[in-house]
Amino acid sequence: MRALMVTRKLDEMDSRAGFAVRWVRELAKRLERLDVLCQESWPVKDMPDNVRVFSMGKEKGYGRIRQLAAFLRAARTSIPDVDAVFCHMIPRYVWLIAPIARSHGKPVVFWYTHRQVSAELRMAHSMADRIVTAVPESYPLRSDKVVALGHGIDPTVFRPLEPPEEPPMPMVLMVARLSPIKNQSRLIEAAAILKSQGRLADDVAFDFIGEQPPNAPRGYTDSLRSLAMARGLEKQVRFLGAMPQAEVLALTRRCTVAVNLSPPGLFDKAALEAMFCARPVIVANGAFAPLLGTHADLLLVPPGNDPKPLAESLATLLEMTPDERSAIGHDLYRAALPSHSLPHLIDGLIEVMESAATHRSHPLR
């Protein structure tokens, strides 16, 4: 099978988009040929020989009109010679490329994981032949088109340390963009509760990895710093900013506890990455419940802003021995691996594209 993948960025050093390179490599193993059309492309080591990359030229400073022209030119070059088109996350890619794909009888498969519903998403939904997502709850529109394939965590990258290792000082880790929807303030308030109760040692660090995106409220990061200072936690709460993926991985594999407070509808892969590293993870999204098993009462806290349940779960985990935390982490690893590994996702994606191609064997007139 031959396919065209449309994604935003190819850059294995990018902390947020680097995973796309791993998806490309895994797809290339299973395909005769893979074309990749991206908004910007940076040098990638060891790109498979059967991969051909088209860039819209953002890395060269191209403006929107020139990027659109490059997009359409690449689409018209690639689509006649592939069996299916796979668009990743950006609804606009779907409705731009679908008319060209349909004119050649080629299906469009669209990956989307977010709770946001927009006019662009509804248009993409109507034009895509199939929708693929991580879990049913991670796609906001109900439809027979939707297939849940898992989140595609690379188990060769995100894997447990053997033997397990924790930092010399306890470290609670949150990996997420700095935005109110990620609920960083709730974690700071939970730490403040434990401190006021005398249940938080002075050497426990609360590390936040991520930067504030342009659409976050102005001053949000400063407000978090001010909150930490007001609660007497300025020496324990650390904002590390955006970090290279290798550094994020190193901290994830060694953290004492990982925390992800994204609400229902945001099935964050950062939580799964910590599970793949066999670390205990506190979450606020009930979609994770099937992976938590007997630890759900400890690791699943209600969504919202109440820091008290989170404080209790943190206190329990921090009071455990490293071996006890490791045992919980390995239970999560064994639960998450079968359904959320990258090979599992790519196998499922190939099946979806093949099925969609079978149903679109002739050009539409």
Stockholm file with secondary structure:
# STOCKHOLM 1.0

chainA/1-365         MRALMVTRKLDEMDSRAGFAVRWVRELAKRLERLDVLCQESWPVKDMPDNVRVFSMGKEKGYGRIRQLAAFLRAARTSIPDVDAVFCHMIPRYVWLIAPIARSHGKPVVFWYTHRQVSAELRMAHSMADRIVTAVPESYPLRSDKVVALGHGIDPTVFRPLEPPEEPPMPMVLMVARLSPIKNQSRLIEAAAILKSQGRLADDVAFDFIGEQPPNAPRGYTDSLRSLAMARGLEKQVRFLGAMPQAEVLALTRRCTVAVNLSPPGLFDKAALEAMFCARPVIVANGAFAPLLGTHADLLLVPPGNDPKPLAESLATLLEMTPDERSAIGHDLYRAALPSHSLPHLIDGLIEVMESAATHRSHPLR
#=GR chainA/1-365 SS CEEEEEEEEECTTCTTTTHHHHHHHHHHHHCSEEEEEEEEECCCTTCCTTEEEEECSGGGTCCHHHHHHHHHHHHHHHGGGCSEEEEESCHHHHHHHHHHHHHTTCCEEEECCCSCCCHHHHHHHHHCSEEEESSGGGSSSCCTTEEECCCCBCTTTSCCCSSCCCCSSCEEEEESCSSGGGCHHHHHHHHHHHHHTTCSCTTCEEEEECCCCTTSCTTHHHHHHHHHHHTTCTTTEEEEESCCHHHHHHHHHHCSEEEECCCTTCCCHHHHHHHHTTCCEEECCGGGHHHHGGGHHHHBCCSSSCCHHHHHHHHHHHHSCHHHHHHHHHHHHHHHHHHHBHHHHHHHHHHHHHHHHHHTCSCCC
#=GC SS_cons         CEEEEEEEEECTTCTTTTHHHHHHHHHHHHCSEEEEEEEEECCCTTCCTTEEEEECSGGGTCCHHHHHHHHHHHHHHHGGGCSEEEEESCHHHHHHHHHHHHHTTCCEEEECCCSCCCHHHHHHHHHCSEEEESSGGGSSSCCTTEEECCCCBCTTTSCCCSSCCCCSSCEEEEESCSSGGGCHHHHHHHHHHHHHTTCSCTTCEEEEECCCCTTSCTTHHHHHHHHHHHTTCTTTEEEEESCCHHHHHHHHHHCSEEEECCCTTCCCHHHHHHHHTTCCEEECCGGGHHHHGGGHHHHBCCSSSCCHHHHHHHHHHHHSCHHHHHHHHHHHHHHHHHHHBHHHHHHHHHHHHHHHHHHTCSCCC
//
